[in-house]
Amino acid sequence: MIRRYHRALTIAGSDSGGGAGIQADLKTFSALGCYGMSVVTALTAQNTVAVTAIHPVPPEFIAQEIDAVMQDIGVDAVKVGMLHSSEVIHTVAERLAHYGVERIVVDPVMVAKSGAKLLQDEAVAALRAELLPLATVITPNLPEASVILGRPIVGLAEMQEACQALAELGPQAVLLKGGHLGGKDSPDVLYIRAERSIRVLTAPRVETTNTHGTGCTLSSAIAAYLARGYGLRQAVERAKAYMTAALRAGAAYRLGQGHGPVHHFHQYWR
């Protein structure tokens, strides 16, 4: 009997420090039982302290990377991360639409944990118009959602309102991450547009500085569970549980001088 892999593709930037970007995505895919593939959109010189340089990949080459994967291997789910310009956003959106990809997780990466800006201002309009309507689910944090909507978001009630406003831009669902709220819990709000349903997902806040790549890891975990055939709600719930466990396990480690990574392989390494 010929067996089949669950195929997950990340379209994102590379993190030379290994904690975020495609490196975090591929680790997450592997940890959660998927065969991971990558389309590199930018190279970053990065560690736990700072992003010191960004080298963009030409849009034409990004299209060729997507074509190479799609025309031979195919995908069960795609996670989209760092897309630094409107040209790259247009290229990725056009190629995903061309191949009719059905499960797309968009993490609208705009600022690195170190504070470095990863998305050009003019690219936000392209993100809204071209990429968000293709998404199965988008996973912005509060600062990213504020940029997309053009207004501040504070408090759980405003998060729920913001989810519905973000859903009007076209994605099937919105997972708005509330980690920036502070407090003893970390609340995320999941809104599914077809059901008009809002659910608050909470988990105890893990006190740690090892938070580099948490957004990448959560979004790629959702993509991994979607690739394995889970429904959207289940995929999000399982991804949040995996993320919380990876944060908790990673808190015991020290790597670098800044924000260290989560422990992607906490289920296997002892």
Buried (B, 14 or more C-beta within 10 A) or exposed (E): EEEEEBBBBBBBBBBBBBBBBBBBBBBBBBBBEBBBBBBBBBBBBBBBBBBEEBEBBEBEEBBEBBBEBBEEEEBBBBBBBBBBBBBBBBBBBBBBBEBEBEBBBBBBBBBBBBEBEBBBEEBBEBBBBBBBEBBBBBBBBBEBBBBBBEEEBEEEEBBBBBBBBBBEBBBBBBBBBBBBBEEEEBBBBBBBBEEEEBBEBBBEBBEBEBBBBBBBBBBBBBBBBBBBEBEBBEBBBBBBEBBBBBBBBBBEEEBBEBBBBBBBEBEEEE
